[in-house]
Amino acid sequence: MDTRQTLPPKGSFQGILEELFRNKQEAGILYEDNGVTRANGLITSLYEKDGKQWMQLDAKEGKIDISIDKLYAVNGTFTSDYSEC
């Protein structure tokens, strides 16, 4: 039986992201960007804009700004409603 780590319903990645940012550890994420998109890199900023929480990821492709509510997974922890894998 396969198992995976999931956030509780209505859970947030905020704590995980803050720890990765504080410890300068790489983040592997899945997020919504006209389809499921994968990115890896260091989180260089956590900030609020227009009433939403955002992160900036320094990935191979360059700096990417991602709304935290668009995240499906961070380092193997998934939202409870993500069912792609």
N, C-alpha and C positions, 0 to 999 in steps of 0.2 A: 504494500500500500504506500503510495506516494503521499508525503505531507509537505506543506510549505508554511512559512511564517506569514501570517496576515495581521493587519491592523484590525482592531475591533470595529464594528459598524460605526460610522461617523468619526473614526480615528484620524489622527494627523501624523504626517511625517516630520513635523516641526522639531521634535526632540532629537530624532535621528539625524536630521540635517544640521542642527546646531552642534551636535557632538562631532560630526564629520568635519564641519567648518572649524571648530575650536581646535581639533587635533590635527588639522591639515591632512586628513586622510581622503583617499580617492573615493568618489561616489560613482556607482554604476546605476543608472536610472533607466526606466521606461516611462515615457510621457506621451501625451496626445499632441500631435502636430500634423493634422490632416492624415491621421493614421497613427498607429503605435510606432514610436521612434525610440531608438536606443542611443544613449550617450554615456561616456565615461570621462571623468576629469575631477579637478579640484573645485570645490565650492569657494568662490572668491568673495561672495557677498550674499547676505540674507537681508531683505528689505521689504518695506511696504510701499505699494503704489496703488492709487485709486481704490483704497479699501481692501486690497488683496495682498497676500504674502507672496513674495517672489524670491527666487534664488538666481544667482549668476554662476554658471558653470564654465570653467576654463577647460574646454575640450579640444581634441585634435583639430576639429573644424573651426575653432576660434571660440570666442566668448559667446555663450548662449544664455539669454534671459528666459526663465521658465516660471510660469505661475505655479505655485505649489499645489493648487487644486487641480492641475493638469497631470500630476504624477500618478502613475500606476504602480510603480515599484521603486524601491531604493535598496541597493545592496541585498537583494534576495527577500525583502519584506514587501508584501503586496497589499493593495487595498482589498478589503473583504469582498468587493463586488467585481474584481477583475477575474475573468474566466478564460483568458486566451491560452493559458498553459496549465 
